[in-house]
């Protein structure tokens, strides 16, 4: 008990971190995949890449052939990607937080193979993979 009192900030931080992980798990987000796994799905199974960042972020650079649908518009525009329900869908954002939420929305809409790109577009560029600014 003395340890907890002396390290209350660390204990609270650990509890908060654990709570966020549990929330993400129960929210129904997609399975996290690495950049390497994502490229395999794109190349072997023609996976759809869905970028849920805001328009100004998307315009600064995105994964080639990705579709853009900002997270705030996903619920009302999901019908635009209904035809991709049978294909793997890789969802990305800047770091992986917004895309986790989007994965949950897609699962609720009936998409079966939904994946959250671990580390988001930052991990993609860090791996030296191409980005484009073409719309």
Buried (B, 14 or more C-beta within 10 A) or exposed (E): EEEEEEEEEEEEEEEEEEEEEEEBEEEBBBEBBBBEBBBBBBEEEEBBBBBBBBEEBBEEBBBEEBBBBBBEEBEEEBEEBEEBBEBBBBBBBBBBBBBBBBBBBBBEBEBEBBBBBBBBBBBBBEEEBEEEEEE
